[in-house]
């Protein structure tokens, strides 16, 4: 019998979901605040939330997040939370709103995507079409540098195996910012907007990621994009609730 390890639950409460897809998704500051508080009260350690418009950047994005989070953090300053990246031309611009938020309320984590992939939706013929979600090696280096400067623990979305290769290399070279955590995003055929990416939600896919992770002492978690971890068809039972820290 092995010693039990602590489990941290992260609740990602809205993402890019619209009211048309799910009428219960929290979009307004009041809804986000209420939903986040319910998650914390139910045992969540971390809450990740988008604002109402990912296209906002800089001061506009910061104000939108503060509308929801400043009142909550005034009441509970010790909770862990972090916003998403915004749509902007470079890594520092994508994270500038987080820096501005941190001037007014506690922020100890930031999203970083350490690689590139194709993201899209089905075209008229049913085949995927869309764009390259690009984060160059220089972008990743700059994002990590900003995390070091601001004291943020990077929360790393792993869309493709190459994202994890890069992360592990930073860890082996002693350059991965403190507090880093990886999230293996396993994709159903539906993916984010109707097109799959990366690896499927199976035990074999998770094993492949864990093989790449090796003995790197980086906490990890699993998410099924476009599906449910418990109903994905993969047997994740022997991984507990789908997350652990190998350290």
Secondary structure, 3 states (H helix, E strand, C coil): CCCCCCCCCEEECCCCCCCCCCCCCCCCHHHHHHHHHHHHHCCCCEEEECCCCCCCCHHHHHHHHHHHHHHHHHHCCCCEEEECCCCCCCHHHHHHHHHHHHCCCCCCEEEECCCCEEEEEECCCCCEEEEEECCCHHHHHHHHHHHHHHCCEEEEEECCHHHHHHHHHHHHCCCCCCCCEEEEEEECCCCCCCCCCCCCCCHHHHHHHHHHHCCCCCEEEEEEECCCHHHCCCCCHHHCCCEECCC
